[in-house]
């Protein structure tokens, strides 16, 4: 459920113009250093990122056959301006399936100017994503409303959802059968090293969010001496790739939904949904049942409602918007705000279709998934009994893996003793990548440091307005300095959580308002909303 939405329009169009006649770079090998970079950079400036440049690079579809078929990666850059140059900083927003070309602009603009000026900040669309070619879109309209109820209380609902998943798998096999064997994290990590070579850099620094932490760890396993510095924000548990990791998410997202209900209850004077969190949560499930009978606006049924509220599990800054729509539907019988919230947070489009196609292609290939649907059924009913918010929604999101046409690989053992200190950031109440994942990565990367946001529940926490967290990040990128290793606990440094949001009708203080804007910008850059 490492879900992402698209954020690219102008940048993607600029990159598309570079795809013809792109020079190929050689694959990783002993012949270092490389000659001058073959990359051609052109402006793809946006209003928000006026210094953004774009390029494109050909890489082997199959890294075992470097002279074979080539595919094209879309790249972006914000160049360094300082006399002190610390090399390239590659950035990745996660996914798998997240577009990274605009993230370079966000990171360069969000770091302190003196730090950003010392790096070429490099974004890229991983293979299959966004402006890279080919860009996967297995079955356009797969998430068109209204879908069958995600909770299969009736056999008819289960059969309909299984048929949807099977149709998606079959469409992927028919359209991309020659590409699917090469859609996996290891291949993407090897692409990153081709990018490094094309940049003419002996080493890279790296900032990865969410799935990008696993991608970074896999890169570091294959190319440990090419890593100068690495930051992993909201870390995937490498021990759960991928079936178990998704089951763990179900419990964590349900806990985060309960935190949302508690927040709404604390603001009963605004929303009039009850002062008891259990009462608020019950009202939400009553709304879900009602939408199963009559979808709002003919497009928001139970599954679409879950899709709408899932982004609130990634970022609590969306809670006031979601609560307004929730309250309007329950207290005033007004469905229009709920439909609007769906269009803002949950509705599908071509970029989401692309992201989902890459998500399934990578996760289904990366590791083994149960082939027997009976095991999926028993596991998800057992979890649903404890965590009903999104368990079955997530099951159907991943169900194509039960019949995926390409045999699975083995997950990479990311344990590593050959790296410089890696800085890991983790919120204790993160739903998409639960806290245990950050601890696991910290333990497996010798010399790493773990910085914890105590009580925080957002997914992606650096460059989001928390000055304590950002101080550790920027100090590390500027100097390589990390916190002292703890001798008393898991965390090497602890920061207080970012303050929770206020209802939209409440006027926040100026500092809180600035923090909210920064957090919203981060989560747009990570693809958690439009």
C-alpha positions in Angstrom: 0.0 0.0 0.0 3.0 2.3 -0.6 0.6 4.5 -2.6 1.6 7.5 -4.6 -0.2 10.0 -6.9 1.4 11.9 -9.7 2.6 15.5 -9.4 4.1 16.1 -12.9 2.7 18.0 -15.9 5.1 20.7 -17.1 8.2 18.8 -16.1 7.0 15.6 -17.8 6.3 17.4 -21.0 9.8 18.9 -21.0 11.4 15.5 -20.4 9.3 13.9 -23.2 11.0 16.3 -25.6 14.4 14.9 -24.7 13.6 11.2 -25.3 14.5 11.0 -28.9 18.2 10.3 -29.6 19.2 9.9 -26.0 22.8 8.7 -25.6 23.3 5.4 -23.7 25.6 5.1 -20.7 27.7 2.1 -19.9 26.6 -0.2 -17.1 28.5 -0.4 -13.8 31.9 -2.0 -14.1 35.5 -1.6 -13.2 36.3 1.1 -15.8 36.2 4.1 -13.5 36.3 7.0 -13.8 34.0 7.5 -16.8 34.6 10.0 -19.5 32.6 13.2 -19.6 28.9 12.8 -18.9 26.7 12.2 -22.0 23.7 13.9 -20.4 22.2 16.9 -22.1 20.4 19.2 -19.7 17.6 21.6 -20.7 15.5 23.9 -18.7 12.2 22.5 -17.5 11.5 25.3 -15.0 8.2 25.6 -13.2 6.8 28.5 -11.2 7.8 26.7 -8.0 11.2 25.5 -9.3 12.6 28.0 -11.7 16.1 26.4 -11.8 15.0 22.9 -12.6 16.6 21.2 -15.5 15.7 17.9 -17.2 17.5 15.2 -19.2 17.1 11.6 -20.2 19.3 8.6 -20.1 19.2 5.2 -21.7 19.9 2.1 -19.6 19.7 -1.6 -20.3 16.3 -3.3 -19.8 18.3 -6.3 -18.7 21.5 -5.4 -16.8 22.8 -8.9 -17.6 22.7 -7.9 -21.2 24.1 -4.3 -21.3 24.2 -4.3 -25.1 20.6 -5.4 -25.5 17.4 -3.5 -25.5 17.5 -0.1 -23.9 14.9 1.8 -22.0 14.9 5.5 -21.1 14.9 7.2 -17.7 13.7 10.8 -17.1 16.1 12.8 -15.0 15.9 16.2 -13.3 18.5 18.4 -11.7 19.0 21.6 -9.6 22.7 22.4 -10.1 25.0 23.4 -7.3 26.0 27.1 -7.1 28.6 27.1 -4.3 32.3 26.8 -4.8 32.3 23.8 -2.4 30.7 21.0 -4.4 29.7 17.8 -2.5 28.6 15.9 -5.6 25.1 14.6 -6.6 22.3 14.0 -4.2 19.8 11.5 -5.7 16.3 11.7 -4.3 13.4 9.3 -4.5 9.9 9.7 -3.2 9.0 6.0 -2.8 6.2 3.9 -4.2 7.3 1.8 -5.9 5.8 3.8 -8.8 6.5 7.3 -7.4 7.7 10.0 -9.9 10.9 11.7 -8.6 11.7 14.3 -11.2 9.9 17.2 -9.4 11.1 16.0 -6.0 14.6 17.4 -6.9 13.1 20.9 -7.1 11.3 20.5 -3.8 14.4 19.2 -1.9 16.7 21.9 -3.4 14.2 24.6 -2.3 13.5 23.1 1.1 17.1 22.6 2.3 18.9 25.6 3.7 20.3 27.5 0.8 23.9 27.0 1.9 23.5 23.3 2.0 21.5 22.9 -1.2 24.0 25.1 -3.0 26.7 22.4 -2.4 24.8 19.6 -4.2 23.5 18.8 -7.6 20.1 17.6 -6.5 19.1 14.8 -8.9 15.6 13.4 -9.4 14.6 10.6 -11.6 11.5 8.6 -12.7 12.4 5.0 -12.1 11.9 2.5 -14.9 8.3 2.3 -16.0 7.3 5.5 -14.2 6.0 8.9 -15.4 8.1 10.3 -18.1 10.5 7.3 -18.4 9.9 5.1 -21.3 8.2 2.7 -21.5 5.7 4.0 -18.9 3.5 1.2 -17.7 -0.3 1.5 -17.6 -1.6 -2.0 -17.5 -5.3 -1.4 -17.4 -6.5 2.2 -17.6 -9.6 2.7 -15.5 -8.9 -0.1 -13.1 -9.9 2.1 -10.2 -12.9 3.7 -11.9 -15.8 4.1 -9.5 -17.9 2.5 -8.2 -15.9 -0.6 -7.4 -17.3 -3.7 -5.6 -17.4 -3.4 -1.9 -13.8 -4.0 -0.6 -15.1 -6.0 2.4 -16.4 -9.3 0.8 -19.2 -10.2 3.2 -20.9 -11.9 0.2 -19.4 -14.4 -2.1 -20.4 -12.2 -5.0 -18.2 -9.3 -3.7 -15.2 -11.6 -3.3 -15.7 -13.1 -6.8 -16.0 -9.6 -8.4 -12.9 -8.4 -6.7 -11.0 -11.5 -7.7 -12.1 -11.0 -11.2 -10.9 -7.4 -11.2 -7.5 -8.5 -9.9 -7.1 -11.3 -12.4 -8.1 -8.9 -15.3 -5.4 -6.5 -14.2 -2.8 -9.3 -14.1 -3.8 -10.5 -17.5 -3.7 -7.0 -19.0 -0.1 -6.5 -17.6 1.0 -9.8 -19.1 -0.5 -9.0 -22.4 0.9 -5.4 -22.7 4.3 -5.7 -21.0 5.2 -9.4 -20.9 8.7 -8.6 -22.1 9.2 -5.9 -19.6 7.8 -7.4 -16.4 10.7 -9.8 -15.7 12.9 -6.7 -15.4 10.6 -4.6 -13.1 12.1 -5.1 -9.7 14.1 -3.2 -7.1 17.5 -4.6 -7.9 17.1 -3.5 -11.6 16.2 0.0 -10.4 19.1 0.1 -8.1 21.4 -0.8 -11.0 19.8 2.0 -13.0 20.9 4.3 -10.2 24.4 3.3 -10.7 24.2 4.0 -14.4 22.9 7.5 -13.5 25.9 7.9 -11.2 28.3 7.0 -14.0 26.5 9.3 -16.5 26.9 12.1 -14.0 30.7 11.3 -13.9 30.5 11.0 -10.1 32.7 8.5 -8.1 30.0 8.4 -5.4 26.5 9.6 -4.7 24.6 10.9 -1.7 21.0 9.8 -1.4 17.7 10.8 0.2 14.9 8.3 0.0 11.5 8.3 1.5 9.3 5.2 2.1 9.9 2.5 -0.5 12.9 4.7 -1.5 14.6 3.6 1.8 14.5 0.0 0.6 15.7 1.0 -2.9 18.5 2.9 -1.3 19.4 0.0 1.0 19.4 -2.4 -2.1 21.6 0.1 -4.0 24.0 0.3 -1.0 24.2 -3.5 -0.9 25.2 -3.8 -4.5 27.4 -0.7 -4.6 28.5 0.1 -1.0 31.6 2.0 -2.0 29.6 4.3 -4.3 27.6 5.7 -1.3 29.0 8.9 0.2 26.0 9.7 2.5 22.5 8.3 2.7 19.3 9.4 4.4 16.4 6.9 4.8 13.2 8.7 5.9 10.2 6.4 7.0 11.9 3.1 6.5 10.4 -0.1 5.0 11.0 -3.1 7.1 13.3 -5.2 4.9 12.3 -8.4 6.8 8.7 -8.1 5.5 9.1 -7.6 1.8 6.3 -7.6 0.7 3.4 -9.7 1.8 4.1 -9.4 5.6 4.9 -5.7 5.3 1.4 -5.1 3.9 -0.3 -7.0 6.7 1.6 -4.9 9.2 0.4 -1.8 7.4 -3.2 -2.8 7.9 -2.8 -2.7 11.7 -1.0 0.6 11.6 -3.4 2.3 9.3 -6.3 1.3 11.5 -4.5 2.7 14.5 -4.0 5.9 12.5 -7.6 6.1 11.6 -8.5 5.8 15.2 -6.1 8.7 15.9 -8.1 10.7 13.3 -11.4 9.8 15.1 -9.9 10.9 18.4 -8.8 14.2 16.9 -12.3 14.8 15.5 -13.7 14.0 18.9 -11.4 16.6 20.5 -13.0 19.1 18.1 -16.6 18.1 18.7 -17.5 21.8 18.9 -16.5 22.2 15.3 -17.6 18.9 13.8 -20.6 17.8 16.0 -19.7 14.2 15.5 -19.4 13.3 19.1 -16.8 13.8 21.9 -16.1 10.1 22.3 -13.6 8.7 19.7 -15.5 5.4 19.6 -18.7 7.4 18.7 -16.9 9.2 15.9 -15.5 6.0 14.5 -18.9 4.4 14.6 -20.3 7.3 12.7 -17.6 6.8 10.0 -18.5 3.1 9.6 -22.2 4.1 9.5 -21.4 6.5 6.6 -19.5 3.7 4.9 -22.5 1.4 5.1 -24.8 4.1 3.7 -22.5 4.7 0.8 -22.6 1.0 0.0 -26.4 1.4 -0.5 -26.2 4.8 -2.3 -22.8 6.0 -3.5 -22.2 9.7 -3.0 -22.5 11.6 -6.3 -22.7 8.2 -8.1 -19.0 7.8 -7.5 -18.1 7.4 -3.8 -18.9 3.9 -2.6 -17.2 2.1 0.3 -13.9 1.4 -1.5 -13.7 5.0 -2.8 -14.4 6.3 0.7 -11.4 4.3 2.0 -9.3 5.6 -0.8 -10.3 9.2 0.2 -9.4 8.8 3.8 -6.2 6.8 3.4 -4.1 9.9 2.7 -5.0 11.0 6.2 -3.0 8.0 7.4 0.0 9.5 5.6 -0.3 13.1 6.7 -2.5 14.5 9.5 -2.6 17.9 7.7 -5.4 16.4 5.6 -7.5 15.7 8.7 -9.3 19.0 8.7 -10.4 18.6 5.1 -11.5 15.1 5.6 -13.3 15.9 8.8 -15.2 18.7 7.1 -16.4 16.3 4.4 -17.3 13.7 7.0 -19.3 16.1 9.1 -21.2 17.6 6.1 -22.3 14.1 5.1 -23.3 12.9 8.6 -24.7 16.1 10.2 -26.2 17.9 7.1 -26.8 15.1 4.7 -24.7 17.0 2.2 -22.6 14.6 0.0 -21.0 17.3 -2.2 -18.0 18.0 0.2 -17.4 14.2 0.3 -17.4 14.0 -3.5 -15.0 16.9 -3.6 -12.7 15.2 -1.0 -12.7 12.1 -3.1 -11.7 14.1 -6.2 -8.9 15.7 -4.3 -7.5 12.7 -2.4 -8.8 9.4 -3.8 -9.9 9.7 -7.5 -7.9 7.8 -10.1 -6.2 9.4 -13.1 -3.6 8.3 -15.6 -0.7 9.1 -13.3 -2.2 7.0 -10.5 -2.8 4.2 -13.0 0.8 4.4 -14.0 2.0 4.4 -10.4 -0.2 1.4 -9.6 1.0 -0.6 -12.6 4.7 -0.1 -11.5 3.8 -0.8 -7.9 2.4 -4.2 -8.7 5.1 -5.0 -11.3 7.8 -4.4 -8.7 6.3 -5.8 -5.6 4.9 -8.9 -7.2 8.3 -9.6 -8.8 10.5 -8.6 -5.8 9.5 -11.5 -3.5 7.2 -14.4 -3.1 3.5 -14.0 -2.5 1.0 -16.7 -1.5 -0.5 -18.3 -4.6 -3.4 -19.9 -2.6 -6.2 -17.4 -2.2 -7.4 -19.3 0.8 -4.4 -18.0 2.8 -5.1 -14.4 1.7 -8.7 -14.9 2.7 -7.9 -16.3 6.2 -5.1 -13.8 6.9 -7.3 -10.8 5.9 -10.4 -11.8 7.7 -8.3 -12.3 10.8 -6.8 -8.9 10.5 -10.1 -7.3 9.5 -11.5 -8.4 12.9 -8.9 -6.3 14.6 -8.3 -3.6 12.0 -11.3 -3.0 9.7 -10.4 0.4 8.3 -8.4 -0.7 5.2 -7.4 -4.3 5.5 -9.5 -5.6 2.7 -8.9 -2.5 0.6 -5.2 -3.3 0.8 -5.7 -6.9 0.1 -7.4 -6.2 -3.2 -4.7 -3.6 -4.0 -2.1 -6.3 -3.8 -4.3 -9.2 -5.1 -2.7 -9.3 -8.6 0.4 -10.7 -7.0 -1.5 -13.9 -6.2 -1.6 -14.7 -10.0 1.4 -12.7 -11.2 2.7 -14.2 -14.4 6.5 -13.7 -13.6 8.1 -15.9 -11.0 9.3 -14.1 -7.9 12.9 -13.1 -6.9 14.3 -13.4 -3.5 14.4 -10.2 -1.4 17.8 -8.6 -1.0 19.5 -9.0 2.4 20.3 -5.4 3.0 22.6 -5.9 6.0 25.8 -3.9 5.5 29.0 -3.3 7.2 30.7 -1.4 4.4 28.8 1.9 4.5 29.5 5.3 5.9 27.0 6.2 8.7 23.5 6.2 7.3 20.9 8.5 8.9 17.5 6.9 9.5 14.4 8.9 10.4 11.3 7.3 11.7 8.0 8.5 13.4 6.8 6.2 16.1 3.2 6.1 14.8 3.8 6.0 11.1 1.2 3.8 9.4 2.7 3.2 5.9 6.1 2.1 7.3 5.5 1.2 10.9 8.2 2.1 13.5 9.6 -1.4 13.7 10.9 -1.0 10.1 13.1 1.9 11.1 14.6 -0.1 14.0 15.2 -3.1 11.7 17.0 -1.0 9.1 19.0 0.7 11.9 20.1 -2.7 13.2 21.1 -4.0 9.8 23.2 -1.1 8.7 26.4 -1.0 10.8 27.2 2.4 12.1 23.8 3.9 11.2 21.9 6.3 13.4 18.2 6.4 14.2 16.4 9.7 14.7 12.9 9.3 16.0 9.9 11.6 16.0 8.3 10.6 19.2 4.5 10.5 18.9 4.6 11.5 15.2 2.3 9.8 12.8 3.2 11.3 9.4 4.9 9.3 6.7 7.8 11.3 5.4 9.0 13.6 8.2 12.1 15.5 7.1 11.7 18.8 5.2 8.1 18.9 6.5 8.5 21.7 9.0 9.9 19.9 12.1 13.0 22.0 12.9 14.5 19.4 15.2 14.4 16.7 12.5 15.6 19.0 9.8 18.5 20.2 11.9 19.8 16.6 12.0 19.2 16.2 8.3 20.9 19.4 7.2 23.9 18.9 9.6 24.5 15.5 8.1 24.3 16.6 4.5 26.5 19.6 5.2 29.2 17.9 7.3 28.5 14.1 7.5 28.1 14.5 11.2 25.6 12.1 12.9 24.2 12.0 16.4 26.3 10.0 19.0 25.3 6.4 19.2 22.9 5.6 22.0 23.8 3.2 24.7 20.4 3.1 26.4 17.8 2.6 23.7 16.9 2.1 20.0 16.9 5.8 19.2 20.1 7.8 18.9 18.2 11.1 18.9 14.6 12.0 19.6 12.5 14.9 18.4 9.1 16.1 19.6 6.3 15.5 17.1 5.1 18.2 14.8 2.0 19.8 16.3 -1.3 18.4 15.2 -3.5 20.4 12.9 -6.3 22.7 13.8 -9.8 22.7 12.2 -10.0 24.8 9.1 -12.2 27.3 10.8 -9.7 27.9 13.6 -7.0 30.5 12.8 -3.6 29.0 13.6 -0.7 31.0 14.8 1.8 32.3 12.2 4.5 29.7 13.1 2.0 26.9 12.9 0.6 28.2 9.6 4.1 28.2 8.1 4.7 24.7 9.4 1.4 23.5 7.9 2.3 24.9 4.5 5.7 23.3 4.6 4.2 19.9 5.6 1.6 20.1 2.8 4.3 20.9 0.2 6.3 17.9 1.3 3.4 15.6 1.0 2.4 16.9 -2.4 6.0 16.3 -3.5 5.8 12.8 -2.2 2.6 12.2 -4.0 0.2 11.9 -1.1 -2.4 14.2 -2.7 -2.9 16.4 -5.7 
